[in-house]
Amino acid sequence: MASATFLEVLLAILIPPVGVFLRYDCGIEFWIDLLLTILGYIPGIIYAIYVLVG
């Protein structure tokens, strides 16, 4: 389980929506992260890590 979280966080840093998509599919978290990533890469990363770790 820890390795899955590590992979998700690594993907959240590189491509934020993909990391969130692996856990939440096309839920609201994915769409929020996609919008934040489009508006700015750093907010997308921050939100993705917040969602995945929190």
C-alpha distance matrix in Angstrom:
0.0 3.8 5.4 5.2 6.5 8.8 10.0 10.8 12.6 14.4 15.6 16.5 18.7 20.3 20.6 19.7 20.1 17.9 14.8 15.7 16.8 13.5 12.2 15.7 17.8 21.4 21.2 23.2 20.5 20.8 24.5 24.8 22.8 24.8 28.0 27.1 26.3 29.6 31.5 30.0 27.1 26.3 26.1 23.6 21.3 21.7 21.1 18.0 16.4 17.8 16.3 12.7 12.6 15.0
3.8 0.0 3.8 5.4 5.2 6.2 8.7 9.9 10.6 12.2 14.3 15.1 16.7 18.5 19.5 18.6 19.8 17.8 14.4 15.8 17.5 14.5 13.5 17.0 19.4 22.7 22.4 24.0 20.9 21.1 24.9 24.7 22.3 24.5 27.6 26.2 25.3 28.8 30.3 28.5 25.5 24.3 24.4 22.3 19.6 19.8 19.8 16.8 14.6 16.3 15.6 11.9 11.0 14.0
5.4 3.8 0.0 3.8 5.4 4.9 6.1 8.6 9.8 10.4 12.2 14.0 15.4 16.5 17.7 17.5 18.7 16.2 13.2 15.3 16.6 13.4 13.4 17.1 18.8 22.3 22.6 24.4 21.3 20.9 24.6 24.8 22.0 23.8 27.1 25.9 24.4 27.8 29.7 27.7 24.5 23.8 24.3 21.9 19.1 20.1 20.2 16.9 15.1 17.5 16.7 12.9 12.9 16.2
5.2 5.4 3.8 0.0 3.8 5.4 5.1 6.2 8.7 9.8 10.6 12.1 14.4 15.4 15.7 15.2 15.8 13.3 10.3 12.1 13.0 9.7 9.6 13.5 15.0 18.5 18.9 20.9 18.0 17.5 21.3 21.8 19.2 20.9 24.2 23.4 22.1 25.3 27.4 25.9 22.8 22.4 22.6 19.8 17.5 18.6 18.2 14.7 13.6 15.8 14.4 10.7 11.6 14.7
6.5 5.2 5.4 3.8 0.0 3.8 5.4 5.0 6.1 8.5 9.8 10.2 12.4 14.3 14.8 13.6 14.7 12.9 9.4 10.7 12.7 10.1 9.3 12.8 15.1 18.3 18.1 19.4 16.2 16.2 19.9 19.7 17.2 19.4 22.4 21.2 20.2 23.7 25.3 23.6 20.7 19.8 19.8 17.4 14.9 15.5 15.2 11.9 10.2 12.3 11.3 7.5 7.9 11.2
8.8 6.2 4.9 5.4 3.8 0.0 3.8 5.5 5.2 6.1 8.6 9.7 10.7 12.5 13.9 13.4 15.3 13.4 10.1 12.4 14.5 12.1 12.2 15.7 17.6 20.6 20.7 21.9 18.5 18.0 21.6 21.3 18.3 20.2 23.2 21.7 20.2 23.7 25.3 23.1 19.9 18.9 19.6 17.4 14.4 15.4 15.9 12.7 10.6 13.5 13.4 9.7 9.7 13.4
10.0 8.7 6.1 5.1 5.4 3.8 0.0 3.8 5.5 5.1 6.1 8.4 10.0 10.6 11.6 11.8 13.2 10.6 7.9 10.9 12.3 9.7 10.9 14.4 15.6 18.6 19.4 20.9 17.7 16.5 20.0 20.3 17.2 18.5 21.8 20.7 18.8 22.0 24.1 22.2 18.9 18.6 19.5 16.7 14.1 15.9 16.2 12.6 11.6 14.7 14.1 10.6 11.8 15.4
10.8 9.9 8.6 6.2 5.0 5.5 3.8 0.0 3.8 5.5 5.1 6.0 8.7 9.9 9.9 9.1 10.1 8.1 4.7 7.2 9.1 7.2 7.9 11.1 12.6 15.3 15.8 17.2 13.9 12.9 16.4 16.6 13.7 15.2 18.5 17.5 16.0 19.3 21.3 19.7 16.7 16.5 16.7 13.8 11.6 13.2 12.9 9.2 8.7 11.7 10.6 7.4 9.4 12.7
12.6 10.6 9.8 8.7 6.1 5.2 5.5 3.8 0.0 3.8 5.4 4.8 6.3 8.7 9.7 8.6 10.9 9.9 6.5 8.7 11.6 10.5 10.7 13.4 15.4 17.6 17.7 18.2 14.6 14.1 17.3 16.7 13.4 15.4 18.3 16.5 15.1 18.7 20.2 18.0 14.9 14.0 14.5 12.2 9.3 10.5 11.1 7.8 6.2 9.6 9.8 6.9 7.9 11.4
14.4 12.2 10.4 9.8 8.5 6.1 5.1 5.5 3.8 0.0 3.8 5.4 5.3 6.4 8.5 8.9 11.6 10.1 7.6 10.9 13.0 11.9 13.1 15.9 17.2 19.3 20.0 20.7 17.3 16.0 19.0 18.7 15.1 16.4 19.4 17.7 15.5 18.8 20.6 18.2 14.6 14.2 15.6 13.3 10.2 12.3 13.5 10.3 9.2 12.9 13.3 10.6 11.6 15.2
15.6 14.3 12.2 10.6 9.8 8.6 6.1 5.1 5.4 3.8 0.0 3.8 5.3 5.0 5.4 6.3 8.4 6.4 4.8 8.5 10.1 9.4 11.4 13.8 14.4 16.3 17.5 18.4 15.2 13.3 16.2 16.4 12.8 13.5 16.8 15.6 13.2 16.2 18.5 16.5 13.1 13.6 14.7 11.7 9.5 12.4 12.8 9.4 9.7 13.3 12.9 10.7 12.8 16.0
16.5 15.1 14.0 12.1 10.2 9.7 8.4 6.0 4.8 5.4 3.8 0.0 3.8 5.6 5.4 3.9 6.8 6.7 4.5 6.8 9.5 9.9 11.0 12.7 13.9 15.3 15.8 16.0 12.6 11.2 13.9 13.4 9.8 11.2 14.1 12.5 10.6 14.0 15.8 13.8 10.7 10.7 11.2 8.3 6.0 8.7 9.0 5.7 6.4 9.9 9.9 8.4 10.6 13.4
18.7 16.7 15.4 14.4 12.4 10.7 10.0 8.7 6.3 5.3 5.3 3.8 0.0 3.8 5.9 5.8 9.5 9.7 8.1 10.6 13.2 13.5 14.7 16.5 17.6 18.8 19.3 19.2 15.7 14.4 16.6 15.7 12.0 13.2 15.6 13.4 11.0 14.4 15.8 13.1 9.5 9.0 10.8 8.8 5.6 8.5 10.3 8.0 7.7 11.4 12.4 11.2 12.5 15.3
20.3 18.5 16.5 15.4 14.3 12.5 10.6 9.9 8.7 6.4 5.0 5.6 3.8 0.0 3.8 6.2 9.3 8.8 8.6 11.6 13.3 13.6 15.7 17.5 17.8 18.9 20.1 20.3 17.2 15.1 17.1 16.9 13.1 13.2 15.9 14.3 11.2 13.9 15.9 13.4 9.7 10.6 12.8 10.3 8.1 11.6 13.1 10.6 11.2 14.8 15.3 14.0 15.7 18.7
20.6 19.5 17.7 15.7 14.8 13.9 11.6 9.9 9.7 8.5 5.4 5.4 5.9 3.8 0.0 3.8 5.9 5.7 6.8 9.3 10.4 11.5 13.8 14.9 14.8 15.5 17.0 17.2 14.5 11.9 13.7 14.0 10.3 9.8 12.9 12.0 8.8 11.3 13.9 12.2 8.9 10.7 12.0 8.8 7.9 11.6 12.0 9.4 11.2 14.5 14.2 13.4 15.9 18.4
19.7 18.6 17.5 15.2 13.6 13.4 11.8 9.1 8.6 8.9 6.3 3.9 5.8 6.2 3.8 0.0 3.8 5.5 5.5 6.6 8.7 10.5 11.9 12.5 13.1 13.6 14.3 14.1 11.1 9.1 11.0 10.8 7.0 7.6 10.6 9.4 7.1 10.3 12.4 11.0 8.2 9.2 9.4 5.9 5.4 8.7 8.4 5.8 8.2 11.0 10.7 10.4 13.1 15.2
20.1 19.8 18.7 15.8 14.7 15.3 13.2 10.1 10.9 11.6 8.4 6.8 9.5 9.3 5.9 3.8 0.0 3.8 5.5 5.2 5.9 8.7 10.3 10.1 9.9 10.0 11.2 11.4 9.0 6.1 8.1 8.9 5.8 5.4 9.1 9.3 7.5 9.9 12.6 12.3 10.4 12.1 11.4 7.6 8.6 11.3 9.7 7.3 10.5 12.6 11.1 11.2 14.6 16.2
17.9 17.8 16.2 13.3 12.9 13.4 10.6 8.1 9.9 10.1 6.4 6.7 9.7 8.8 5.7 5.5 3.8 0.0 3.8 5.4 4.9 6.3 9.0 9.9 9.2 10.5 12.4 13.6 11.3 8.3 10.9 12.4 9.4 9.0 12.8 13.1 10.9 13.2 16.2 15.5 13.1 14.7 14.6 10.9 10.8 13.7 12.5 9.2 11.7 14.3 12.6 11.5 14.9 17.1
14.8 14.4 13.2 10.3 9.4 10.1 7.9 4.7 6.5 7.6 4.8 4.5 8.1 8.6 6.8 5.5 5.5 3.8 0.0 3.8 5.5 5.5 7.1 9.0 9.8 11.7 12.7 13.8 10.8 8.9 12.2 12.8 9.7 10.7 14.2 13.7 12.1 15.1 17.4 16.3 13.6 14.3 14.1 10.6 9.6 11.9 10.8 7.1 8.7 11.5 9.8 8.1 11.3 13.8
15.7 15.8 15.3 12.1 10.7 12.4 10.9 7.2 8.7 10.9 8.5 6.8 10.6 11.6 9.3 6.6 5.2 5.4 3.8 0.0 3.8 5.5 5.5 6.0 7.4 9.0 9.2 10.1 7.1 5.7 9.3 9.9 7.5 9.2 12.4 12.3 11.6 14.5 16.6 16.1 14.2 14.7 13.5 10.1 10.0 11.5 9.3 6.1 8.5 10.1 7.6 6.9 10.7 12.2
16.8 17.5 16.6 13.0 12.7 14.5 12.3 9.1 11.6 13.0 10.1 9.5 13.2 13.3 10.4 8.7 5.9 4.9 5.5 3.8 0.0 3.8 5.4 5.2 4.5 6.4 8.0 10.1 8.3 5.7 9.1 11.0 9.3 9.6 13.1 14.0 13.1 15.3 17.9 18.0 16.2 17.4 16.3 12.7 13.1 15.0 12.7 9.7 12.3 13.9 11.0 10.3 14.1 15.5
13.5 14.5 13.4 9.7 10.1 12.1 9.7 7.2 10.5 11.9 9.4 9.9 13.5 13.6 11.5 10.5 8.7 6.3 5.5 5.5 3.8 0.0 3.8 6.0 5.9 9.2 10.6 13.1 11.1 9.3 12.8 14.5 12.5 13.2 16.8 17.2 16.1 18.5 21.2 20.8 18.5 19.4 18.7 15.2 14.7 16.6 14.7 11.2 12.8 14.7 11.9 10.0 13.4 15.4
12.2 13.5 13.4 9.6 9.3 12.2 10.9 7.9 10.7 13.1 11.4 11.0 14.7 15.7 13.8 11.9 10.3 9.0 7.1 5.5 5.4 3.8 0.0 3.8 6.0 9.3 9.3 11.7 9.5 9.0 12.8 13.9 12.5 14.1 17.2 17.5 17.1 19.8 22.0 21.6 19.7 19.9 18.7 15.5 15.1 16.1 13.8 10.6 11.9 12.9 9.7 7.9 11.2 12.6
15.7 17.0 17.1 13.5 12.8 15.7 14.4 11.1 13.4 15.9 13.8 12.7 16.5 17.5 14.9 12.5 10.1 9.9 9.0 6.0 5.2 6.0 3.8 0.0 3.8 6.2 5.6 8.2 6.9 6.7 10.1 11.6 11.1 12.5 15.3 16.1 16.3 18.6 20.7 21.0 19.6 20.1 18.3 15.2 15.6 16.4 13.5 11.0 13.1 13.4 9.8 9.5 13.0 13.4
17.8 19.4 18.8 15.0 15.1 17.6 15.6 12.6 15.4 17.2 14.4 13.9 17.6 17.8 14.8 13.1 9.9 9.2 9.8 7.4 4.5 5.9 6.0 3.8 0.0 3.8 5.6 9.0 8.7 7.0 9.7 12.3 11.9 12.1 15.2 16.7 16.5 18.2 20.7 21.4 20.1 21.3 19.7 16.2 17.1 18.5 15.7 13.1 15.7 16.5 13.0 12.7 16.3 17.1
21.4 22.7 22.3 18.5 18.3 20.6 18.6 15.3 17.6 19.3 16.3 15.3 18.8 18.9 15.5 13.6 10.0 10.5 11.7 9.0 6.4 9.2 9.3 6.2 3.8 0.0 3.8 6.7 7.7 5.7 7.0 10.2 10.7 10.4 12.9 15.1 15.3 16.3 18.8 20.1 19.4 20.9 19.0 15.7 17.4 18.7 15.6 13.8 16.9 17.3 14.0 14.6 18.3 18.5
21.2 22.4 22.6 18.9 18.1 20.7 19.4 15.8 17.7 20.0 17.5 15.8 19.3 20.1 17.0 14.3 11.2 12.4 12.7 9.2 8.0 10.6 9.3 5.6 5.6 3.8 0.0 3.8 5.4 5.5 6.8 9.0 10.2 11.0 12.9 14.7 15.7 17.1 18.9 20.2 19.8 20.7 18.3 15.4 17.1 17.7 14.2 13.0 15.9 15.5 12.0 13.3 16.7 16.3
23.2 24.0 24.4 20.9 19.4 21.9 20.9 17.2 18.2 20.7 18.4 16.0 19.2 20.3 17.2 14.1 11.4 13.6 13.8 10.1 10.1 13.1 11.7 8.2 9.0 6.7 3.8 0.0 3.8 5.4 5.2 6.1 8.5 9.8 10.6 12.3 14.1 15.4 16.6 18.1 18.3 19.0 16.0 13.8 16.0 16.1 12.4 12.1 15.2 14.2 11.2 13.5 16.6 15.6
20.5 20.9 21.3 18.0 16.2 18.5 17.7 13.9 14.6 17.3 15.2 12.6 15.7 17.2 14.5 11.1 9.0 11.3 10.8 7.1 8.3 11.1 9.5 6.9 8.7 7.7 5.4 3.8 0.0 3.8 5.6 5.2 6.1 8.5 10.0 10.6 12.1 14.2 15.4 16.2 15.8 16.1 13.3 10.9 12.6 12.6 9.0 8.4 11.4 10.6 7.6 9.9 13.1 12.4
20.8 21.1 20.9 17.5 16.2 18.0 16.5 12.9 14.1 16.0 13.3 11.2 14.4 15.1 11.9 9.1 6.1 8.3 8.9 5.7 5.7 9.3 9.0 6.7 7.0 5.7 5.5 5.4 3.8 0.0 3.8 5.5 5.2 6.1 8.6 9.9 10.4 12.2 14.2 15.1 14.4 15.5 13.3 10.2 12.0 13.2 10.0 8.6 12.1 12.4 9.7 11.0 14.6 14.9
24.5 24.9 24.6 21.3 19.9 21.6 20.0 16.4 17.3 19.0 16.2 13.9 16.6 17.1 13.7 11.0 8.1 10.9 12.2 9.3 9.1 12.8 12.8 10.1 9.7 7.0 6.8 5.2 5.6 3.8 0.0 3.8 5.4 5.0 6.1 8.5 9.7 10.5 12.3 14.0 14.2 15.7 13.3 10.6 13.4 14.4 11.3 10.9 14.6 14.6 12.3 14.3 17.7 17.5
24.8 24.7 24.8 21.8 19.7 21.3 20.3 16.6 16.7 18.7 16.4 13.4 15.7 16.9 14.0 10.8 8.9 12.4 12.8 9.9 11.0 14.5 13.9 11.6 12.3 10.2 9.0 6.1 5.2 5.5 3.8 0.0 3.8 5.5 5.2 6.2 8.6 10.0 10.6 12.1 12.7 13.5 10.4 8.5 11.5 11.7 8.5 9.3 12.8 12.2 10.5 13.3 16.1 15.6
22.8 22.3 22.0 19.2 17.2 18.3 17.2 13.7 13.4 15.1 12.8 9.8 12.0 13.1 10.3 7.0 5.8 9.4 9.7 7.5 9.3 12.5 12.5 11.1 11.9 10.7 10.2 8.5 6.1 5.2 5.4 3.8 0.0 3.8 5.4 5.0 6.0 8.5 9.8 10.2 9.8 10.7 8.3 5.4 8.1 9.1 6.4 6.3 10.1 10.5 9.2 11.3 14.2 14.5
24.8 24.5 23.8 20.9 19.4 20.2 18.5 15.2 15.4 16.4 13.5 11.2 13.2 13.2 9.8 7.6 5.4 9.0 10.7 9.2 9.6 13.2 14.1 12.5 12.1 10.4 11.0 9.8 8.5 6.1 5.0 5.5 3.8 0.0 3.8 5.5 5.1 6.2 8.6 9.8 9.6 11.8 10.1 7.0 10.0 12.0 9.9 9.4 13.2 14.1 12.8 14.3 17.5 18.2
28.0 27.6 27.1 24.2 22.4 23.2 21.8 18.5 18.3 19.4 16.8 14.1 15.6 15.9 12.9 10.6 9.1 12.8 14.2 12.4 13.1 16.8 17.2 15.3 15.2 12.9 12.9 10.6 10.0 8.6 6.1 5.2 5.4 3.8 0.0 3.8 5.4 5.1 6.2 8.5 9.8 11.8 9.5 7.8 11.4 12.7 10.6 11.4 15.0 15.3 14.4 16.7 19.5 19.6
27.1 26.2 25.9 23.4 21.2 21.7 20.7 17.5 16.5 17.7 15.6 12.5 13.4 14.3 12.0 9.4 9.3 13.1 13.7 12.3 14.0 17.2 17.5 16.1 16.7 15.1 14.7 12.3 10.6 9.9 8.5 6.2 5.0 5.5 3.8 0.0 3.8 5.4 5.1 5.9 7.2 8.4 5.7 4.7 8.5 9.3 7.9 9.5 12.6 12.8 12.9 15.2 17.6 17.7
26.3 25.3 24.4 22.1 20.2 20.2 18.8 16.0 15.1 15.5 13.2 10.6 11.0 11.2 8.8 7.1 7.5 10.9 12.1 11.6 13.1 16.1 17.1 16.3 16.5 15.3 15.7 14.1 12.1 10.4 9.7 8.6 6.0 5.1 5.4 3.8 0.0 3.8 5.4 5.0 4.7 7.2 6.4 4.1 7.3 9.6 9.1 9.4 12.4 13.8 13.9 15.4 17.8 18.8
29.6 28.8 27.8 25.3 23.7 23.7 22.0 19.3 18.7 18.8 16.2 14.0 14.4 13.9 11.3 10.3 9.9 13.2 15.1 14.5 15.3 18.5 19.8 18.6 18.2 16.3 17.1 15.4 14.2 12.2 10.5 10.0 8.5 6.2 5.1 5.4 3.8 0.0 3.8 5.5 6.8 9.9 9.3 7.8 11.0 13.2 12.5 13.0 16.2 17.4 17.3 18.9 21.5 22.3
31.5 30.3 29.7 27.4 25.3 25.3 24.1 21.3 20.2 20.6 18.5 15.8 15.8 15.9 13.9 12.4 12.6 16.2 17.4 16.6 17.9 21.2 22.0 20.7 20.7 18.8 18.9 16.6 15.4 14.2 12.3 10.6 9.8 8.6 6.2 5.1 5.4 3.8 0.0 3.8 7.0 9.1 8.0 8.2 11.5 12.7 12.4 13.9 16.7 17.3 17.8 19.9 22.1 22.4
30.0 28.5 27.7 25.9 23.6 23.1 22.2 19.7 18.0 18.2 16.5 13.8 13.1 13.4 12.2 11.0 12.3 15.5 16.3 16.1 18.0 20.8 21.6 21.0 21.4 20.1 20.2 18.1 16.2 15.1 14.0 12.1 10.2 9.8 8.5 5.9 5.0 5.5 3.8 0.0 3.8 5.7 5.8 6.6 9.0 10.4 11.2 12.6 14.8 15.8 16.9 18.7 20.5 21.2
27.1 25.5 24.5 22.8 20.7 19.9 18.9 16.7 14.9 14.6 13.1 10.7 9.5 9.7 8.9 8.2 10.4 13.1 13.6 14.2 16.2 18.5 19.7 19.6 20.1 19.4 19.8 18.3 15.8 14.4 14.2 12.7 9.8 9.6 9.8 7.2 4.7 6.8 7.0 3.8 0.0 3.8 5.7 5.3 6.4 8.9 10.2 10.7 12.6 14.4 15.6 16.6 18.4 19.7
26.3 24.3 23.8 22.4 19.8 18.9 18.6 16.5 14.0 14.2 13.6 10.7 9.0 10.6 10.7 9.2 12.1 14.7 14.3 14.7 17.4 19.4 19.9 20.1 21.3 20.9 20.7 19.0 16.1 15.5 15.7 13.5 10.7 11.8 11.8 8.4 7.2 9.9 9.1 5.7 3.8 0.0 3.9 5.3 5.1 6.2 8.6 9.8 10.8 12.3 14.3 15.4 16.5 17.7
26.1 24.4 24.3 22.6 19.8 19.6 19.5 16.7 14.5 15.6 14.7 11.2 10.8 12.8 12.0 9.4 11.4 14.6 14.1 13.5 16.3 18.7 18.7 18.3 19.7 19.0 18.3 16.0 13.3 13.3 13.3 10.4 8.3 10.1 9.5 5.7 6.4 9.3 8.0 5.8 5.7 3.9 0.0 3.8 5.4 5.1 6.1 8.4 10.0 10.4 12.1 14.2 15.4 15.8
23.6 22.3 21.9 19.8 17.4 17.4 16.7 13.8 12.2 13.3 11.7 8.3 8.8 10.3 8.8 5.9 7.6 10.9 10.6 10.1 12.7 15.2 15.5 15.2 16.2 15.7 15.4 13.8 10.9 10.2 10.6 8.5 5.4 7.0 7.8 4.7 4.1 7.8 8.2 6.6 5.3 5.3 3.8 0.0 3.8 5.5 5.3 6.0 8.6 9.8 10.6 12.1 14.1 15.1
21.3 19.6 19.1 17.5 14.9 14.4 14.1 11.6 9.3 10.2 9.5 6.0 5.6 8.1 7.9 5.4 8.6 10.8 9.6 10.0 13.1 14.7 15.1 15.6 17.1 17.4 17.1 16.0 12.6 12.0 13.4 11.5 8.1 10.0 11.4 8.5 7.3 11.0 11.5 9.0 6.4 5.1 5.4 3.8 0.0 3.8 5.5 5.1 6.2 8.5 9.9 10.6 12.0 13.6
21.7 19.8 20.1 18.6 15.5 15.4 15.9 13.2 10.5 12.3 12.4 8.7 8.5 11.6 11.6 8.7 11.3 13.7 11.9 11.5 15.0 16.6 16.1 16.4 18.5 18.7 17.7 16.1 12.6 13.2 14.4 11.7 9.1 12.0 12.7 9.3 9.6 13.2 12.7 10.4 8.9 6.2 5.1 5.5 3.8 0.0 3.8 5.5 5.4 6.1 8.7 10.1 10.6 11.5
21.1 19.8 20.2 18.2 15.2 15.9 16.2 12.9 11.1 13.5 12.8 9.0 10.3 13.1 12.0 8.4 9.7 12.5 10.8 9.3 12.7 14.7 13.8 13.5 15.7 15.6 14.2 12.4 9.0 10.0 11.3 8.5 6.4 9.9 10.6 7.9 9.1 12.5 12.4 11.2 10.2 8.6 6.1 5.3 5.5 3.8 0.0 3.8 5.5 5.0 6.1 8.5 10.0 10.1
18.0 16.8 16.9 14.7 11.9 12.7 12.6 9.2 7.8 10.3 9.4 5.7 8.0 10.6 9.4 5.8 7.3 9.2 7.1 6.1 9.7 11.2 10.6 11.0 13.1 13.8 13.0 12.1 8.4 8.6 10.9 9.3 6.3 9.4 11.4 9.5 9.4 13.0 13.9 12.6 10.7 9.8 8.4 6.0 5.1 5.5 3.8 0.0 3.8 5.4 5.2 6.1 8.5 9.8
16.4 14.6 15.1 13.6 10.2 10.6 11.6 8.7 6.2 9.2 9.7 6.4 7.7 11.2 11.2 8.2 10.5 11.7 8.7 8.5 12.3 12.8 11.9 13.1 15.7 16.9 15.9 15.2 11.4 12.1 14.6 12.8 10.1 13.2 15.0 12.6 12.4 16.2 16.7 14.8 12.6 10.8 10.0 8.6 6.2 5.4 5.5 3.8 0.0 3.8 5.4 5.1 5.8 7.8
17.8 16.3 17.5 15.8 12.3 13.5 14.7 11.7 9.6 12.9 13.3 9.9 11.4 14.8 14.5 11.0 12.6 14.3 11.5 10.1 13.9 14.7 12.9 13.4 16.5 17.3 15.5 14.2 10.6 12.4 14.6 12.2 10.5 14.1 15.3 12.8 13.8 17.4 17.3 15.8 14.4 12.3 10.4 9.8 8.5 6.1 5.0 5.4 3.8 0.0 3.8 5.7 5.5 5.5
16.3 15.6 16.7 14.4 11.3 13.4 14.1 10.6 9.8 13.3 12.9 9.9 12.4 15.3 14.2 10.7 11.1 12.6 9.8 7.6 11.0 11.9 9.7 9.8 13.0 14.0 12.0 11.2 7.6 9.7 12.3 10.5 9.2 12.8 14.4 12.9 13.9 17.3 17.8 16.9 15.6 14.3 12.1 10.6 9.9 8.7 6.1 5.2 5.4 3.8 0.0 3.8 5.8 5.4
12.7 11.9 12.9 10.7 7.5 9.7 10.6 7.4 6.9 10.6 10.7 8.4 11.2 14.0 13.4 10.4 11.2 11.5 8.1 6.9 10.3 10.0 7.9 9.5 12.7 14.6 13.3 13.5 9.9 11.0 14.3 13.3 11.3 14.3 16.7 15.2 15.4 18.9 19.9 18.7 16.6 15.4 14.2 12.1 10.6 10.1 8.5 6.1 5.1 5.7 3.8 0.0 3.8 5.7
12.6 11.0 12.9 11.6 7.9 9.7 11.8 9.4 7.9 11.6 12.8 10.6 12.5 15.7 15.9 13.1 14.6 14.9 11.3 10.7 14.1 13.4 11.2 13.0 16.3 18.3 16.7 16.6 13.1 14.6 17.7 16.1 14.2 17.5 19.5 17.6 17.8 21.5 22.1 20.5 18.4 16.5 15.4 14.1 12.0 10.6 10.0 8.5 5.8 5.5 5.8 3.8 0.0 3.8
15.0 14.0 16.2 14.7 11.2 13.4 15.4 12.7 11.4 15.2 16.0 13.4 15.3 18.7 18.4 15.2 16.2 17.1 13.8 12.2 15.5 15.4 12.6 13.4 17.1 18.5 16.3 15.6 12.4 14.9 17.5 15.6 14.5 18.2 19.6 17.7 18.8 22.3 22.4 21.2 19.7 17.7 15.8 15.1 13.6 11.5 10.1 9.8 7.8 5.5 5.4 5.7 3.8 0.0
